[in-house]
Amino acid sequence: MSGAGTTAESLIRHTAVASIAVAAIVMAIKYLAFHITGSVALYSDALESVANILTAIAALIAIRVSVKPADHEHPFGHHKAEYFAAVFEGVLIVVAALLVFDAAYHAVLNPRKFEQAGLGLAINLAAAAINGAWAWFLISRGGAWRSPALVADGWHLVSDVGTSFGVVIGLALATVTGWTILDPLLAAVVAINILFSGFKIMQQSLSSLLDEAASPEIEARIRNAIAENGGGALEAHDIRTRHAGRATFIEFHLVVPGNMTVSEAHNICDRLEAAIEAAVEGSNAVIHVEPENKAKRHRLETDAIAL
């Protein structure tokens, strides 16, 4: 494992631990806002923070598993563990939304007046600011470090920030107008947004669990690396990719002249593997060498690269 890879994995683990601490702090702040005001919307917002802590813990566990080296039972490594955490986070987001709906329903049946609304709003906005800053950090760094669990945790916090602003607006309007019904109604509207966020995270993670291909941008880099470093070979075709956490697995067939020695073909493969790894961090290429009668470049339906 490269030093850069080890450093990234260490940063990911430390960030996951920090997420648990941030989630606990934000939850405490939100519960303080609820305790002061008695607002069901603020209660619902605080309730979602419990899911934040659970998802942060799930992300940390998944990240610890994903960085384990390959073994006899898992020869391709444990990279997909992070996707399971992302699916779990999506489920918890959906559960949090359902709890918000339940709290809003009971508040409609039993409306109550708010106390110290201004102080409660200020406290909840402070919690939203902390969550917003941390969400931006998780999404930007998680993307750079290729950590699906951190990215999913960041988008979860984005939905939480939306919830916080929604309930603050609802509480402010209810306080100004005296229409206490606005508090639970707006909480229900925000819950719908939370549901959408949860389903989106689960959909993306399940797609990756089903061996989704690399992005067009990454596939273009792979094809360029092959085209620029395949000198001596005749063609590359049947290029396939799949993502697994921070790893990108690549397979393709390499056509070489029939009279080329095994040693010469092996040297070309080594050169291609090094070039692909330089172009796509965390890549793992498997190359199947074929004789020239297997070439496909004259077939219109093929993706062959002439070398």
Residue, then its C-alpha position, 0 to 999 in steps of 0.5 A: m500500500s502506498g504512503a499516500g493511500t495510508t495517509a488518506e485512510s488515516l485521515i478518513r478514520h480520524t474524520a469519521v471519529a470527529s463526525i461522532a463528536v460533532a453530531a453529539i455536540v449538535m444534538a445537545i445544542k438542538y435539545l437545548a433549543f427544544h427544551i427552552t421553546g417546547s416547539v415540536a419542530l425543534y424537537s423533531d430537528a433534535l430527534e434527527s440528530v440522534a440518527n446523525i450520531l448512529t450514522a457517524i458510528a456506522a460510517l466509522i465501523a464501515i471505514r475500519v472494515s473497508v481498509k482491511p487488506a485482502d484475505h483468503e475469504h475476501p481476495f478483492g478486499h473489503h472496500k464495499a463495506e462503506y456502501f453498506a454504511a451508506v445504505f444504513e444511513g439512508v434507512l436511518i434518514v427515512v426512519a427519522a423522517l417518519l418520526v418527524f411525521d409522527a411528532a408533527y401529527h400529535a402537535v396538530l392534535n395538541p398545539r402548544k404555545f412557545e416560550q423564549a422563541g428568539l433564544g431557541l431560534a438563535i440556538n438552533l441556527a448555531a447548530a445548523a451553522i456547525n452542521g453546514a460547515w461540517a457537511w461541506f467538509l465531509i462532502s469535499r474531503g470524502g470525495a477527494w479521499r474517495s470515501p462513500a461513507l463520508v460523502a453519504d454522512g455529509w449529504h445526510l447533514v445537508s438534509d439536517v441543515g435543511t431541516s433546521f432552517g425549515v423549523v426555524i422559519g416555521l417557529a418564527l412564523a408561528t411566533v409572529t402570527g400566533w398560528t401555532i399550527l404552522d410549526p408542525l405543518l412545516a415540520a411535516v414539509v421538511a420531513i418530506n425533504i428528509l425522505f427524499s434525501g434518504f431514498k437518494i442515498m440508498q439508491q446511489s449506494l445500492s447502485s454501487l453495490l451492484d458493481e456500477a461502472a466508473s464515471p465517464e471521466i475516469e473511463a476516459r482517463i483509462r482509455n487515454a492511458i492505454a492509448e498512450n502507453g500500449g506501444g508494441a501491442l495492436e489493440a485493447h478491447d472489452i474494457r470493463t470497470r467497476h467501483a468498490g469504495r476507493a478502489t477501481f477495478i479494470e479489466f480489458h483484453l490486449v491484442v499483441p502480434g502472434n510472434m511476440t514473446v511472453s516476456e515482451a507482452h508482459n513488459i507491455c502489461d507492466r507499463l500499462e498497469a503503471a500508467i493506469e494506476a498513475a491516471v486513476e488512484g487506487s486502480n487495479a487492472v487485470i489484462h488478458v493478452e490475446p493473439e492478433n486473430k482476436a482483434k476487433r477493431h474492424r467491427l463497428e460495435t466494438d470499443a477497441i482502441a487501436l495501438 
